[in-house]
């Protein structure tokens, strides 16, 4: 059996038709398969690889930490310098109330931990979330996912979870003395990149303060410069009580985190002790990689270039088949007439050497979220292939 057959037989599948490229290596914004074909990574591993692939500082950090020690004990018992130094660096670049980091293995686990923390702090069960939201796919995070198609097959899920439209006044009005937390994406990702109205976020913040409700922002996709500022919430002048991070947090290694004040986080240490626990969360190699990637992001000018690259994308990506464009930073979705057409274009892009994809709650949209290191010349190259792919699909349909 070849590797493709082994992949389909022995690696658990997530869809009937995976992309199925057999990878050989990756560097910068590019990927190569085992035949030598080169691809532009237009989605950065779903916003994981914000500083691209194969960064030498990250590789060096991984090698040095792996040589020193890897897993030594369950998370939270030993003082491990990669965890300590990365948590301190993150805290130094966050508001004062977000000063205590609980490292997890993934963004989904960060969601789980944050929901537990909110229940523990408030002694309440009601959770408010949004329709068309994605926060992970474990059973707790699935409970706050905003679409019944994805939830229904796995019921029963968490009780007392209430969903409202992103941007609706109904969500604000539902916040009351029974609510433990409001859990929302700062910029809604899987609905096709939808930023909120600033006044709506501010009204949620105020209502949460009035009823002692914790406000949780999910920046698992939006964080680390993707929207043009280090954290998306900076653009809306609203600070959450708990921040969820993942994807780019690990610099290409598996890592997630929920971040709150030290005072809030300490409630997980008693009644019961080990209120939240993980074996591999905050793995020292992942923390070393994440810290190195974060330092690269802070040292270079990539975030300051996001807005000009966003404008370049908007200027180049024009075609009669594109119905609408959503965008927020180096994060764009292109809408087509049908989901079938959009996914045909996605497939054609991959054939032509650009890796892209669709959105969970917007299958009629094509995703563009390249590494922040992409140059203006590379944007031209990427957009040219995307437009070529659109034209080829259009010709096929019309003929």
Secondary structure, DSSP 8 states (H G I E B T S, - for coil): --HHHHHHHHS--SSSS-----EEEEEBTEEEETT--EEEESSHHHHT-TT-B--HHHHHHHHHHHHH-S--SSTTSS--HHHHHHHHHHHHTS-TT--EEEEESSHHHHHHHHHHHHHHHH---EEEEETT----SSHHHHHH-S-HHHHGGG-S--SSEEEE-TT-HHHHHH--TTEEEEEEESEE-TTT-EE--HHHHHHHHHHHHHTT-EEEEE-TTTTTTTTSSSSGGGGGT---SEEEE-GGGGTTS--EEEEE-HHHHGGGGSSSSSSS--SSTT-HHHHHHHHHHHHHHHHSSTGGGHHHHHHHHHHH---TT--EEEESSS-EEEE-S-HHHHHHHHHHHHHHTEE-EEETTEEEEEEE---TT--HHHHHHHHHHHHHHHHHHHHHHH-
